[in-house]
Amino acid sequence: SGAEAGVDLRVPLGVGMVLSGIAGFISISYEILWIRAWNFYLASAPETFPMLLGSFLLGISGGSAAVAWAATRLNQLPAEKNLQITAWLVMSGCVVSFFCVPALARFHSANYGLVILAGAALGAVFPLVLNAAVGSGAAAAPAVARLYMANIAGSVAGSLLTGYFLLNSFSLMEMHVLLVCAGLVTATVLGGWRRTAPAALLLGVGLIAASGTLFHQVYERLMFKAEFDPEIHTFIDVVENRFGVVSTDDEKTVYGEGAYDGFLETDVRTADTPIRPLSLSLFHANPRRVLIIGVAAGAWAQIVSQHPQLESLTAVEINPGYLEIIRRYPVVSPVLSNLKVRIVTADARRWLNTHPDARFDVIFADTMQHWRSHASNLLSREFLQLAKAHLAAGGLMYYNTTHSFAAQETAMHEFAHGMRFGPFVALSDSPVDFQPERWRRMLTQYRIDGKPILDARTDAARIEELLGMVTNRFDAAKYDRWGMESEAHLRARVAGQLLVTDDNMGTEWRGGPPKL
């Protein structure tokens, strides 16, 4: 009956469906790896995903168009020849895909040419399989539908298995090796063992042998680009999981997705970073119940957990990789066993929505840089309204605007009262209880793991320096990035700025991309 319908299949439909699914799986899996690398390279700039996706789709459409242009000639070739062509395209597409990330890391340019080329090779596979597995006649339409279904199923499997499971167990280098081997095996099956196995074996062994060199210090290269120095720029720890990449260097700096994310330091004598978590008492008289959004390196959670008045600290962190980093460093690891502390691995907005009755005296957040993807999730009006609903009477919202005027205007729009201390804004629907002398007293009472953070006699100069930050650098005529700003001065300065919403993602697309 197949002959009567005009069907002339070169590849059994079932085999074609398997090949179509594998092509979808490999393509989407590589795209996920590219997104990880490009996000690290560009510090999660918002244009990363659309540029990568657009380049990949451009390549796929070009490869498909090339097959359509050559369809008449391809149909004149023997079935075995068509399968060999398909096999070589699978092989070349996987090899080019394998080199996209090492090329990005070593040539310091977010050039999407290799992504387009890889997309063209992989994109040509599906129409070739379609051409080989679908004949003419009444059976053609359902056969095409089945092949499309298999391709979509493979793509979904790539998203699920690679994005959710495999990246939680394998490194970026290991995932590249797995995918290129899967592609080479597929090419061998397509083209025949005698014709393609020698080349596939040679390529496989070569790429596996070279992978250690190609991916050596790949994250350092992506992070520091043209300034990379293998002797200076070395990550001591790298934690990779499905949520992203967390790394630390020998200077105790922590990076998340290629951007500064914290410092493993709690000593305010030698560093300024502990000032923000130590300053809760500057704005609130009794921070007994505190919520921290974003644990990151854990230094600030460790400091807040030792506040003399603290009764309970809830800390929400979306990436469990940070907790692994915290476990490795004694300066912050005690926060994990502190009985006052509850650390939750979750999305902050989801957690707040699922805990409507939770109330806090202070909600404290060291928000990511305002220009990075998803930053508006923690800077928008909608998020501030959600967070405000979880503040107790007289409660304080204290978070990092990373000097975005739009974020500061949004903050002042949603709260009745507010002040700015450096990049942070202190907000409340009650007048902010700004008390420098109370802060002075608290600084001398503060202990971390039983040790005073400052001594009233031996550290008197440092105490005065800290107090000077909030008393001497007040309402400067020109924006003082690390000074203090009163409510009236802050409102006047940011008036008319764009209000950040979930819909406009204002700080992400208007806040300025990273300078490369």
CORJORA-V587096 format. One record per helix or strand of 3 or more residues. SS is the DSSP state (@ for helix, = for strand). FROM is the first residue (numbers start at 0). LEN is the number of residues. Records with the same first field share a line. If there is no record, write none. Layout:
# CORJORA-V587096
SS->FROM-LEN, FROM-LEN
This chain:
# CORJORA-V587096
@->12-29, 46-23, 70-5, 78-29, 112-21, 139-29, 171-20, 192-22, 217-10, 274-4, 279-4, 298-7, 320-7, 329-7, 347-7, 374-4, 380-8, 404-10, 435-10, 459-12, 486-8, 505-5
=->234-7, 243-6, 252-4, 258-5, 288-5, 311-6, 340-5, 359-6, 390-10, 416-5, 423-5
